[in-house]
Amino acid sequence: MLPVKNDRGNVFGWCMYDWANSAYATTVLAGLLPVYFAEVVVGRGGVWIAGSHYSATSLWAFAVSAAALLAFLLAPVLGAIADFSNAKKRFLLTFAYTGSLFTILLYFCRSGDVLWTLLFFVIAQFGFISANVFYDAFLPQIVTADRLDRTSGRGYAYGYVGGGLQFAVAMGLIAGHEQLGMTQADAVRVGLILAGLWWAGFTLFTVRFLKEPKAASTLPPEYGVWRRVFACAAVGIERTIKTTRRVRHQRHLVLFLVAFMFYNDGIQTVIGMATIYGKEELELRTTDLMLTLLIIQVVAMVGALLFGWIAGWLGTKSTVMLTLALWSGVVVYAYFIHTVTEFFALGVVVGLVLGGSQALSRSLYSSMIPAEASAEFFGFYTVFSKFSAIWGPLAFGVIRKLSGSARSSIVSLIVFFLVGMILLHFVDERSTQKMENGK
């Protein structure tokens, strides 16, 4: 039976993937791995590579950029292939389980395993990013336009709760490592493997409940496996070129994507670099950093739902702009902080605006694209977001290396938020909707 829009089971299966993969986003990307990489794998003295000295912060920033570059190169073609071949769910699960596998493999990385840690992380991060292309693309296909904001916010709320619960388990493991007969480093490694298992295990709910609408085009049944692969790739590339031309003629859609590229750069860089900033620049204790991330998870769930409600009153675009003004304040405040109390306060504000800015950006874009080509258009969404995600962490790492301090790096991110907010102001999302409806 083909799914119908607003079906509870279908929406539940979709939301549960956010519950599943947020264990990686919270515990691995933002929580344990940056600190473990800085303290254990690299060490405080940094590392020499090809005759140049690098700090853990710089290497981590470059690794985040490398994963974003891979997604940037492949996302639009993958999205077009998924739309054509009725395989969004298959692609989602393939990348999800690839990412979870390499997350589990991080357990085997110890002191001095710099290149192995970076390699496993880049592959896991690429799997995480790529799976989200297809996850996001389901949104306009499973709910009607009037439920986009609420459903997008609900998905993020599921993610913040699921990620927060798994992270709380990891924190308990680290806090009680002596009673469990482990070193703190061993407890962190077990926390990483549990995050991978959580991601893989709860994705089974998506396997069970999420149904995919039938694609408008399918390949002839007599095609063999390899012929199908190459045919899908060829069609994917062809449709990517056509979509590029199609998007090019929709000025406000392009303007939104460029605006999103800028402000998402700032958001993703803050998320990816916050923990290692607190560890290396502010010299905070690992437990304080973990507690801050847990606070962010709890507050972000509230923020996603709160800003979804505000959007119903103020409008989606205006609410996104409000969150960007708050993000600008976040990075300015981060430049001046020194104490753990100030870092906790920063975490509360980050959590509040994080859920709202991400959920509403996704729903705003969903309202501007045709549902029948959602994976294809979300491929472009990922292209712009990941193209920006290449340069934010890269700039952060370069400024950190040249200046010797991450404070200059963090405050420089205000440029991305201000430019994104200005460009978003000129976006008329209704003109794009009218164009798609033929009006």
C-alpha positions as CSV (number, residue, x, y, z in Angstrom):
1,M,0.0,0.0,0.0
2,L,1.4,3.4,-1.0
3,P,1.7,5.9,1.9
4,V,-0.7,8.8,2.3
5,K,0.4,12.2,3.5
6,N,0.0,13.0,7.2
7,D,0.0,9.3,8.1
8,R,1.0,8.9,11.8
9,G,3.0,5.8,11.3
10,N,4.9,7.2,8.4
11,V,5.7,10.5,10.2
12,F,6.8,8.4,13.3
13,G,9.1,6.3,11.2
14,W,10.6,9.5,9.7
15,C,11.0,11.2,13.1
16,M,12.7,8.1,14.6
17,Y,15.6,8.4,12.2
18,D,16.4,11.8,13.8
19,W,16.2,10.0,17.2
20,A,18.6,7.4,15.9
21,N,21.3,9.6,14.2
22,S,21.3,12.3,16.8
23,A,23.4,9.9,19.0
24,Y,26.2,10.4,16.5
25,A,25.6,14.2,16.2
26,T,25.6,14.7,19.9
27,T,28.0,12.1,21.3
28,V,30.5,11.7,18.5
29,L,30.5,14.9,16.5
30,A,29.9,17.5,19.2
31,G,30.7,15.6,22.4
32,L,33.2,12.9,23.0
33,L,35.3,12.6,19.9
34,P,36.6,16.2,19.6
35,V,37.8,16.1,23.3
36,Y,39.2,12.5,22.9
37,F,41.0,13.5,19.7
38,A,42.5,16.6,21.3
39,E,43.5,15.0,24.6
40,V,44.4,11.4,23.8
41,V,44.8,10.9,20.0
42,V,46.8,14.1,19.3
43,G,47.7,15.4,22.7
44,R,48.2,18.9,23.9
45,G,51.5,19.3,22.1
46,G,50.0,18.9,18.7
47,V,51.4,16.8,15.9
48,W,53.9,17.2,13.0
49,I,52.6,16.2,9.6
50,A,54.7,16.6,6.4
51,G,57.1,19.0,8.2
52,S,54.3,21.3,9.5
53,H,53.0,21.5,13.1
54,Y,49.2,21.2,13.6
55,S,47.0,21.6,16.7
56,A,44.2,19.2,17.3
57,T,41.7,22.1,16.6
58,S,43.1,22.7,13.2
59,L,43.2,19.0,12.2
60,W,39.6,18.6,13.5
61,A,38.4,21.6,11.5
62,F,40.1,20.3,8.3
63,A,38.5,16.8,8.8
64,V,35.0,18.4,9.1
65,S,35.7,20.3,5.9
66,A,36.9,17.1,4.0
67,A,33.6,15.3,4.9
68,A,31.6,18.3,3.7
69,L,33.6,18.4,0.5
70,L,32.7,14.7,-0.3
71,A,29.0,15.4,0.3
72,F,29.2,18.6,-1.8
73,L,30.5,16.6,-4.8
74,L,28.1,13.7,-4.6
75,A,24.8,15.0,-3.1
76,P,23.0,16.4,-6.1
77,V,23.7,13.3,-8.3
78,L,22.6,11.0,-5.4
79,G,19.4,13.0,-4.9
80,A,18.5,12.8,-8.6
81,I,19.2,9.1,-8.7
82,A,17.0,8.5,-5.7
83,D,14.1,10.4,-7.2
84,F,14.4,8.5,-10.4
85,S,14.9,5.0,-9.0
86,N,12.4,5.1,-6.1
87,A,15.3,4.5,-3.8
88,K,15.4,7.3,-1.3
89,K,14.9,4.9,1.6
90,R,17.5,2.5,0.3
91,F,20.0,5.3,0.0
92,L,19.1,6.6,3.5
93,L,19.7,3.2,5.1
94,T,22.9,2.5,3.1
95,F,24.6,5.7,4.3
96,A,23.1,5.4,7.8
97,Y,24.6,2.0,8.3
98,T,27.9,2.9,6.7
99,G,28.1,5.9,9.1
100,S,27.2,3.8,12.1
101,L,29.8,1.1,11.2
102,F,32.7,3.6,11.0
103,T,31.5,5.2,14.2
104,I,31.8,1.8,15.9
105,L,35.3,1.4,14.4
106,L,36.4,4.6,16.2
107,Y,36.5,2.4,19.3
108,F,39.8,1.0,18.1
109,C,41.6,4.4,17.7
110,R,44.0,5.1,20.5
111,S,46.8,7.6,21.3
112,G,48.9,8.4,18.2
113,D,46.3,7.0,15.7
114,V,45.8,10.4,14.2
115,L,45.3,9.4,10.6
116,W,43.1,6.4,11.3
117,T,40.9,8.5,13.6
118,L,40.5,11.2,11.0
119,L,39.8,8.6,8.2
120,F,37.1,6.8,10.3
121,F,35.6,10.1,11.3
122,V,35.5,11.5,7.8
123,I,33.7,8.4,6.5
124,A,31.2,8.3,9.4
125,Q,30.6,12.0,8.9
126,F,30.1,11.6,5.2
127,G,27.6,8.8,5.9
128,F,25.7,11.0,8.4
129,I,25.6,14.0,6.0
130,S,24.6,11.9,3.0
131,A,21.8,10.0,4.8
132,N,20.3,13.3,5.8
133,V,19.9,14.3,2.1
134,F,17.4,11.5,1.7
135,Y,15.9,11.9,5.2
136,D,15.1,15.6,4.5
137,A,13.8,14.8,1.1
138,F,11.0,12.7,2.6
139,L,9.5,15.7,4.4
140,P,7.4,17.3,1.6
141,Q,6.3,13.8,0.5
142,I,4.9,12.6,3.9
143,V,3.0,15.7,5.1
144,T,0.9,18.5,3.5
145,A,2.3,22.0,3.3
146,D,0.4,23.2,6.3
147,R,2.2,20.7,8.5
148,L,5.8,21.3,7.3
149,D,6.9,23.6,10.1
150,R,5.4,21.4,12.9
151,T,6.6,18.1,11.5
152,S,10.1,19.5,10.8
153,G,10.3,20.8,14.4
154,R,8.9,17.5,15.7
155,G,11.7,15.6,13.9
156,Y,14.3,17.8,15.5
157,A,12.6,17.4,18.9
158,Y,12.8,13.6,18.6
159,G,16.5,14.0,17.7
160,Y,17.3,16.2,20.7
161,V,15.5,13.8,23.1
162,G,17.1,10.7,21.6
163,G,20.6,12.2,21.3
164,G,20.3,13.7,24.8
165,L,19.3,10.3,26.3
166,Q,22.2,8.5,24.6
167,F,24.6,11.2,25.6
168,A,23.4,11.0,29.2
169,V,24.3,7.3,29.1
170,A,27.7,8.1,27.8
171,M,28.2,10.7,30.5
172,G,27.2,8.2,33.2
173,L,29.7,5.7,31.8
174,I,32.5,8.3,31.9
175,A,31.6,9.6,35.3
176,G,31.6,6.0,36.8
177,H,34.5,4.7,34.8
178,E,36.5,3.9,38.0
179,Q,33.7,1.8,39.4
180,L,33.5,-0.1,36.1
181,G,37.2,-0.8,36.2
182,M,38.0,1.3,33.1
183,T,40.2,4.3,32.4
184,Q,38.4,7.5,31.3
185,A,39.8,7.1,27.8
186,D,38.4,3.5,27.7
187,A,35.0,4.8,28.8
188,V,35.0,7.4,26.1
189,R,35.8,4.7,23.5
190,V,32.9,2.6,24.8
191,G,30.7,5.7,24.6
192,L,31.6,6.0,20.9
193,I,30.7,2.4,20.1
194,L,27.4,2.8,22.0
195,A,26.6,5.8,19.8
196,G,27.2,3.8,16.7
197,L,25.0,0.9,18.0
198,W,22.2,3.4,19.0
199,W,22.3,4.9,15.5
200,A,22.1,1.5,13.8
201,G,19.5,0.0,16.2
202,F,16.9,2.8,16.3
203,T,17.2,3.2,12.5
204,L,15.2,-0.1,12.5
205,F,12.1,1.9,13.4
206,T,12.6,3.8,10.1
207,V,13.1,0.5,8.3
208,R,9.8,-0.7,9.7
209,F,7.5,2.4,9.5
210,L,8.8,4.8,6.9
211,K,7.1,4.1,3.5
212,E,8.3,5.6,0.2
213,P,6.0,7.0,-2.5
214,K,6.4,5.3,-5.9
215,A,8.7,7.2,-8.2
216,A,7.3,8.8,-11.4
217,S,9.9,7.0,-13.5
218,T,11.4,3.5,-13.1
219,L,13.9,1.5,-15.1
220,P,12.9,-1.4,-17.3
221,P,12.6,-4.7,-15.4
222,E,15.0,-6.5,-17.8
223,Y,17.9,-4.3,-16.7
224,G,20.5,-6.2,-14.7
225,V,22.1,-4.9,-11.5
226,W,25.1,-3.2,-13.0
227,R,23.1,-1.9,-16.0
228,R,20.7,-0.4,-13.4
229,V,23.5,1.3,-11.5
230,F,25.0,2.9,-14.6
231,A,21.6,3.8,-16.0
232,C,20.7,5.5,-12.7
233,A,24.0,7.3,-12.6
234,A,23.6,8.6,-16.1
235,V,20.0,9.7,-15.5
236,G,21.1,11.2,-12.2
237,I,23.7,13.4,-13.8
238,E,21.3,14.4,-16.6
239,R,18.6,15.4,-14.1
240,T,21.2,17.3,-12.0
241,I,22.0,19.4,-15.1
242,K,18.3,20.0,-15.8
243,T,17.7,20.8,-12.1
244,T,20.5,23.3,-12.2
245,R,18.9,25.1,-15.1
246,R,15.5,24.9,-13.4
247,V,16.8,26.3,-10.2
248,R,18.7,29.0,-12.0
249,H,15.5,30.5,-13.3
250,Q,13.9,30.7,-9.8
251,R,15.6,33.8,-8.5
252,H,14.2,33.6,-5.0
253,L,15.0,30.0,-4.6
254,V,18.6,30.6,-5.5
255,L,18.7,33.6,-3.2
256,F,17.5,31.5,-0.3
257,L,20.1,28.8,-1.0
258,V,22.9,31.4,-1.1
259,A,21.6,32.9,2.2
260,F,21.3,29.5,3.7
261,M,24.9,28.7,2.5
262,F,26.2,31.6,4.5
263,Y,24.3,31.4,7.8
264,N,24.4,27.6,7.9
265,D,28.2,27.9,7.6
266,G,28.2,29.7,10.9
267,I,25.8,27.3,12.6
268,Q,27.7,24.2,11.5
269,T,31.0,25.6,12.5
270,V,29.8,26.5,16.0
271,I,28.4,23.0,16.4
272,G,31.5,21.3,15.1
273,M,34.0,23.4,17.0
274,A,32.3,24.3,20.3
275,T,33.6,21.4,22.4
276,I,37.2,21.6,21.2
277,Y,37.0,25.4,21.7
278,G,36.0,24.9,25.3
279,K,38.7,22.3,25.8
280,E,41.7,23.9,24.1
281,E,40.9,27.7,24.4
282,L,39.0,27.9,27.7
283,E,40.7,24.8,29.3
284,L,37.4,23.6,30.7
285,R,37.1,20.1,32.3
286,T,35.7,17.3,30.2
287,T,32.7,16.9,32.6
288,D,31.8,20.6,32.2
289,L,31.8,20.3,28.4
290,M,29.7,17.2,28.5
291,L,27.2,18.8,30.9
292,T,26.9,21.8,28.6
293,L,26.1,19.6,25.6
294,L,23.5,17.8,27.6
295,I,22.0,21.2,28.5
296,I,22.0,22.1,24.8
297,Q,20.1,18.9,23.9
298,V,17.3,19.6,26.5
299,V,17.0,23.3,25.6
300,A,17.1,22.6,21.8
301,M,14.1,20.3,22.1
302,V,12.2,23.2,23.6
303,G,13.6,25.6,21.1
304,A,12.5,23.5,18.1
305,L,8.9,23.4,19.4
306,L,9.0,27.0,20.6
307,F,10.2,28.6,17.3
308,G,7.8,26.4,15.4
309,W,5.0,28.1,17.4
310,I,6.6,31.5,16.8
311,A,6.7,30.8,13.1
312,G,3.0,30.2,13.0
313,W,2.6,33.8,14.4
314,L,5.5,35.7,12.9
315,G,6.0,33.7,9.7
316,T,8.7,31.1,8.9
317,K,11.2,33.5,7.2
318,S,11.0,36.2,9.8
319,T,11.5,33.6,12.6
320,V,14.6,32.3,10.9
321,M,15.9,35.8,10.7
322,L,15.2,36.2,14.4
323,T,17.3,33.1,15.2
324,L,20.2,34.5,13.1
325,A,20.2,37.7,15.1
326,L,20.5,35.6,18.2
327,W,23.3,33.5,16.6
328,S,25.2,36.7,16.0
329,G,25.0,37.5,19.7
330,V,26.2,33.9,20.5
331,V,29.5,34.2,18.7
332,V,30.2,37.7,20.1
333,Y,29.5,36.5,23.6
334,A,31.7,33.4,23.0
335,Y,34.7,35.7,22.2
336,F,34.6,37.2,25.7
337,I,33.8,34.2,28.0
338,H,36.3,32.7,30.3
339,T,34.5,30.7,33.0
340,V,32.5,27.5,33.1
341,T,29.4,29.4,34.2
342,E,29.6,31.6,31.1
343,F,30.0,28.6,29.0
344,F,26.9,27.0,30.5
345,A,24.9,30.2,29.8
346,L,26.2,30.1,26.2
347,G,25.0,26.5,25.9
348,V,21.5,27.5,26.9
349,V,21.2,30.2,24.2
350,V,22.8,27.9,21.6
351,G,20.3,25.2,22.4
352,L,17.4,27.6,22.2
353,V,18.3,28.9,18.7
354,L,19.7,25.7,17.3
355,G,16.5,23.8,17.0
356,G,14.5,26.7,15.6
357,S,17.0,27.8,13.0
358,Q,17.6,24.2,11.6
359,A,14.0,23.0,11.7
360,L,12.5,26.2,10.1
361,S,15.2,26.4,7.4
362,R,14.3,22.9,6.3
363,S,10.6,23.5,6.3
364,L,10.9,26.9,4.5
365,Y,12.9,25.2,1.8
366,S,10.4,22.3,1.6
367,S,7.6,24.8,1.0
368,M,9.5,26.3,-2.0
369,I,10.3,23.1,-4.0
370,P,8.2,20.5,-5.9
371,A,7.4,17.4,-3.8
372,E,7.9,15.0,-6.7
373,A,11.5,16.0,-7.1
374,S,12.3,16.5,-3.4
375,A,15.4,14.4,-3.2
376,E,16.8,16.1,-6.3
377,F,16.2,19.5,-4.8
378,F,17.4,18.5,-1.4
379,G,20.5,17.4,-3.1
380,F,21.0,21.0,-4.0
381,Y,20.1,22.0,-0.5
382,T,22.9,19.8,0.7
383,V,25.3,21.1,-2.0
384,F,24.8,24.7,-0.7
385,S,24.9,23.7,3.0
386,K,28.0,21.5,2.6
387,F,29.8,23.9,0.3
388,S,29.5,26.4,3.1
389,A,30.5,23.8,5.7
390,I,33.8,23.3,3.8
391,W,34.8,27.0,4.3
392,G,33.6,27.7,7.8
393,P,35.7,25.0,9.6
394,L,38.5,25.6,7.2
395,A,38.6,29.3,7.9
396,F,38.3,28.5,11.7
397,G,41.3,26.2,11.4
398,V,43.4,28.6,9.4
399,I,42.7,31.6,11.6
400,R,43.5,29.5,14.7
401,K,46.8,28.4,13.2
402,L,47.8,31.9,12.1
403,S,46.6,33.8,15.2
404,G,47.4,31.2,17.8
405,S,44.0,31.7,19.4
406,A,40.5,30.3,18.6
407,R,38.8,33.5,19.9
408,S,39.5,35.3,16.7
409,S,38.1,32.3,14.8
410,I,34.8,32.2,16.8
411,V,34.0,35.9,16.6
412,S,34.7,36.0,12.8
413,L,31.6,33.7,12.3
414,I,29.4,36.8,12.8
415,V,30.1,37.7,9.2
416,F,28.3,34.5,8.0
417,F,25.2,35.2,10.1
418,L,24.9,38.9,9.1
419,V,25.3,38.2,5.4
420,G,22.8,35.3,5.5
421,M,20.3,37.5,7.3
422,I,20.6,40.3,4.8
423,L,20.2,38.0,1.8
424,L,17.3,36.1,3.4
425,H,15.5,39.5,3.9
426,F,15.1,39.8,0.1
427,V,13.7,36.2,-0.4
428,D,10.1,36.1,-1.4
429,E,9.2,32.4,-0.8
430,R,5.6,33.0,-2.1
431,S,6.8,33.8,-5.6
432,T,8.5,30.4,-5.8
433,Q,5.4,28.6,-4.6
434,K,3.3,30.4,-7.2
435,M,5.8,29.4,-9.9
436,E,5.6,25.7,-8.8
437,N,1.8,25.9,-8.8
438,G,1.8,27.4,-12.3
439,K,0.2,30.6,-11.1
